């Protein structure tokens, strides 16, 4: 009996030491966890807006401001909790003075990528892959893309290597993509 009590105390002691070590590691790394997950976050690129037309410059300015001080997804979706990439595109365009028109409701907000593509097709502003997007153009991705069905906005294009800014990407995120290496791109909505 006495041997069992000693073994129980040893096991409890070992468990206490292990738990204390885990707690200490968790506490010491707690402040660093966000930076570990944000290592792949690109900064907002330097865009010389004087080389852009007024519409493009306004889109880039709105994107820059939202990237610097992002809101929650509901800010861009009129308070609705939903995947908000298309809401973000719609909100940015409205704020930049280029509001979209939902083909189903005529609202400025187009909450779905498929409907966003439908808007661009119906308005004669859809461009298939092969088109070289310009700042302010919208990238549309299929369900088969690495992002799933998704959308974001082009801020720069260097011979087919584009920088995009999008919402619902773990917040608002800048990405660098090579169009030729992204088989899931359906096309582009021209500004």
Secondary structure as GFF3:
##gff-version 3
##sequence-region A 1 191
A	DSSP	alpha_helix	2	29	.	.	.	ID=ss1
A	DSSP	three_ten_helix	30	32	.	.	.	ID=ss2
A	DSSP	alpha_helix	33	37	.	.	.	ID=ss3
A	DSSP	three_ten_helix	49	51	.	.	.	ID=ss4
A	DSSP	alpha_helix	54	68	.	.	.	ID=ss5
A	DSSP	alpha_helix	73	76	.	.	.	ID=ss6
A	DSSP	alpha_helix	85	95	.	.	.	ID=ss7
A	DSSP	alpha_helix	113	122	.	.	.	ID=ss8
A	DSSP	beta_strand	126	128	.	.	.	ID=ss9
A	DSSP	beta_strand	138	141	.	.	.	ID=ss10
A	DSSP	beta_strand	150	158	.	.	.	ID=ss11
A	DSSP	beta_strand	161	166	.	.	.	ID=ss12
A	DSSP	beta_strand	173	178	.	.	.	ID=ss13
A	DSSP	three_ten_helix	179	181	.	.	.	ID=ss14
A	DSSP	beta_strand	185	189	.	.	.	ID=ss15
###
